Amino acid sequence: MVNGERQNIRTLSSQELNSWLDTIGEKSFRKKQVHEWLWQKGARSFDSMTNLSKPLREKLNENFSLPSLSVDTRQESKDGTVKLRFKTSDGRFVEGVLIPAEDRMTACVSSQVGCSLTCSFCATGKMGRERNLRFDEIFDQVVLLNEEAEKASGRRLTNIVYMGMGEPLLNYSEVMKSIEKITSPDSLAFSPRRITISTAGIAKMIRKLADDDVRVRLALSLHAANDKKRSEIMPINDQNNLESLMEALEYFYKKTFNRISYEYILFDRLNDQVEDARQLMQLCRQFPVRVNLIEYNKVEGVPFHKSKADRAQFFADFLNNHGVTATIRRSRGKDIDAACGQLANK
């Protein structure tokens, strides 16, 4: 109990939980069982921990809470993409997406309810930020999306991307705790090399990622290769201009050697011209980087349009012909508002 309220059991360390089980006289094998229910089997209530004795489940209920996400709505796209709207224990909503492909099964998870950044092309930014998600709520998204993957196709998740609602680096502590749990050998044992954090670009937090020796991959939502254009569509660039971001990314790469990619949405006649490609090419020469060129997905009330197919292909060919690895990433789940920039709890 904390101030008369039951403590969220998943905020306890393993040592703290084991110590509590010792104080109530439970045998050592119970410690392993409780841990497995919390971090491997995805239990969402104490009553579902069926191999525990009824008295122990009652004591857990009396002393702790187990707040968890539940699936509120499920939508499936014509292309097989699945969007889940999750409901938090305090009645808020957040979205996650399951993206199947031939060689991978990717979970796109959210780090905040809404987003405080106001990127002009993004539906999530129009919501504002309601609150940060706790690490266990991020963990729950992975568990529930993995359950969805196994149920739909018999396959487990292969990749996790922090590219859903919110800016992960503005919820740094909880995002790092979630990654620690997801990758822990006695939890989901997920490889950090198969996890990507996507950021709109916060230079000091990119440096902190490097200093903390975080072994995940990093993606920068770039979308323009000069400060004037980038600030017009991403106001965060006013405080984190391209020079500061490139310095931070180079620092990250030299300390971790982790892969860096640039996410670049192609907007018709805004950032898809030859000069834009040339400026992007120059940015890509400072350290190894790959470019994901993304089709713009229409957001209600936003005046942008996607690049024409031949313009997008020209842009990709220009980069590849100048030594930059660039691929055009086809959007998935557009018909259910599950594609890049479309998550908004509709």
Secondary structure by P-SEA (a helix, b strand, c coil): cccccccccccccaaaaaaaaaaacccaaaaaaaaaaacccccccccccccccaaaaaaaaacccbbbbbbcbbbbccccbbbbbbbcccbbbbbbbbbbcccbbbbbbbccccccccccccccccccccccccaaaaaaaaaaaaaaaaaaccccccccccccccccccccaaaaaaaaaaacccccccccccbbbbbcccaaaaaaaaaacccbbbbbccccccaaaaaacccccccccaaaaaaaaaaaaaacccbbbbbbbbcccccccaaaaaaaaaaaccccbbbbbbccccccccccccccaaaaaaaaaaaaaaccbbbbbbbccccccccccccccc
